[in-house]
Amino acid sequence: MRADLDRLMAERKLDALLVMGNSSGNSVMNYLTGGAHMEGALIVKRRGGPVTLIHGGMERDSAAATGLALINRDERYNPYELLRKHEGNRLAAYVDMYSQVIADQGLTGRLGIYGKMDVGEGFTLLNQLADRLEGTELVGEYGQSLFELAQATKDDKELAELAEAGRLTCQVVGEVQAFIQSHRVRDDEVVVRADGDPLTIGHVKAFIRQQLHAVGMNEDHGTIFSQGRDAGVPHNSGDLSMPLRLGRSIVFDIYPQLPSGYFHDMTRTWSLGYATDDVQQAWDQTKEIFDKVMGSLKVGESCRSYQEMTQDFYEGLGHKTARSHPGTQEGYVHGLGHGIGLDVHEGPGFSHAAGNDTLVQAGHVVTIEPGLYYPDKEFGVRIEDAVAFNEAGELVWLTKYPYDLVVPMK
């Protein structure tokens, strides 16, 4: 949570923080500003001090709405004046600006660097900046950063945003199901439109985008809607030209984003009209372990243990897993779930990876998504819900949508 920043800074021996970049795709910037649109902004914080936003003049109203301490960049560190001073040399101008910010804000000691920037630009800028600083050491983190830990637990205000994301996503999924069911089926078991042409995955995806737009959500990462063999590859997004057919498993994994930046993530497996025996069996097994995990999920338990429970279950039924057959492309091939928030994949992770010793905590918002994949048999199944543990440690369901495998058709 944001309230943990000073504690996490102390644990990592950081005296100050500097967050760089535009807000677009910049989860750390959005985390601290509440999703305000910013271009070329900086955020600084000394340990024990306030979070200060250095913003452009054109975003001054958006900046004021964040509730942060503010500095107008165009008044204090005017980019045009810095470029004039350095005869148009953009790198020198920005190194100068960052140096002034660090001096003015007293960002001495170990200064953690975060945010988003082109890798090459960031490497060049930060190296030159480091050469100019005295009494300040630039520190980068690799792996689980301070902000990943902070973002992994949400306060009740964030949980309310995530609950709304779940409500709207489930609404759209219901509309998609009704849209598909409104079509008729030819004798060859192909779903068709009013003009007799096949209803394709492309048509369904266009409808998904339309409905997401109607409820004010953003399809930031696309949507998985894959059928048959493609459903047997977990992140195959689906062939747009493929007609919908009866009796083929469809993996529908949707993860849209609110304007505030918060995501939802859910998956349903559908089979139109009827399900084959193989698909029904795989779905029944997946629903069984899904229910077992959900029934035992609680604060204080090891995230890794739930993945191992799932692997034990699937292996006991004769399926390969990523533990029993590393690199397998059939069976249960992935981790059990992940955190969600301002990124669609955050901590904690429910994997069996070495070093994963995270415990479920109050404030965690996670997905649970067991699945079985058999591309050579032309099917895959996955069931995924998002759930949260509120600040009291109580389990809150964010995905509220039926699990039915078979979708009746006309």
Summary of the structure (lengths in Angstrom):
residues: 410
radius of gyration: 24.3
end to end distance: 49.0
largest distance: 77.5
contacts: 1364
relative contact order: 0.11
helix: 38%
strand: 24%
